Amino acid sequence: MVSLLWLQGGACSGNTISLLNAEEPSIVDLVTDFGIDIVWHPSLGMELGKNAQKLLYSLARGERPLDIFVYEGTVIMGPNGTGRFNMFAERPMKDWVIELAHQAQIVVAIGDCAAYGGIPVVDPNPVDSIGMQYFRRHKGGFLGADFRSKMGLPVVNIPGCPVHPDWVTQILVAIATGRAGDIALDDIGRPKTFFTTFTQTGCTRNQFFEWKQSASEFGQGTRTGCLFYELGCRGPMTRSSCNRILWNRQSSKTRAGMPCLGCTEPEFPFYDLAPGTVFKTQKISGSVPMDLPTGTDHATYMAHAAMARVAAPSWSKEDIFVV
């Protein structure tokens, strides 16, 4: 069997809750069909107190093999580098992380906080949170830019706030079945299979995006208009498969009328949550979006947008959904 340890640092447990909703495969499938031994998980582990501590020491000292070390949440460094703002099993959590990461065959950072820092690293970052191998887009993080697991891999980042559950279970299955070498990573450690296309890929609003027709307020929701131009949707510049691998096999944020917040990108939350930046497209001169679809410059965008609006068919300005 393949052994897996899951720990939580500076986290809200949202990724754990998401994991429990996985379907293809489910968390039960990981154990029964793919031979993953979940040695311990803070919400699922049976050991408590001294028994849990004894188990952790056996893994950290290499007395018991550790194949997959999964970490959720930021590594908390404060105060003054001691890590004592986040104590676990009578030690700073960061001390467990450094020892376990160097014993593991593969290290996986689950969720945006573990991968890049997420919301906790927004200034003033009072507890000195940091990602496992990144601080936002800057490589280094807690483990350092040169860290490699025993299998010779950097940290595998599966970002999201929360992460899509099937992204997690499918990567764990690949590792458990000996296909870790087939997991191609992009330049910030994400598996390319989930993070090459954009959130916009598969969005049901693409027809409105094409003709530059906007939803101007919430409540128009699932009916009409693109969420990019006014409501801050980052789907055209966020790499994720949210509209290809649907949540609960049914829907996604944009399909439900919620703008994509770009939570799989290292810069999330964008503009450090400054007032007026959430659910609102930031613009230059009040008309041109400040952040454009990846690969587009402002001059090209302005020309294309002007022509698209002039050429837009009448149906693109109407509510065309009947069911």
Secondary structure, 3 states (H helix, E strand, C coil): CEEEEEEECECCCHHHHHHCCCCCCCHHHHHHCCCEEEEECCCCCCCCHHHHHHHHHHHHCCCCCCCEEEEECEEECCCCCCCCCCEECCEEHHHHHHHHHHHCCEEEEEHHHHHHCCHHHCCCCCCCEECCCEECCEECCCCCCCCCCCCCCCCEEECCCCCCHHHHHHHHHHHHCCCHHHCCECCCCCEHHHHCCECCCCCCCHHHHHCCCECCCCCCCCCCCECCCCCCCCHHHCECCCCCCCECCCECCHHHCCCCCCCCCCCCCHHHHCCCCCCCCCEECCCEECCCCCCCCHHHHHHHHHHHHHHCCHHHHCCCCCC
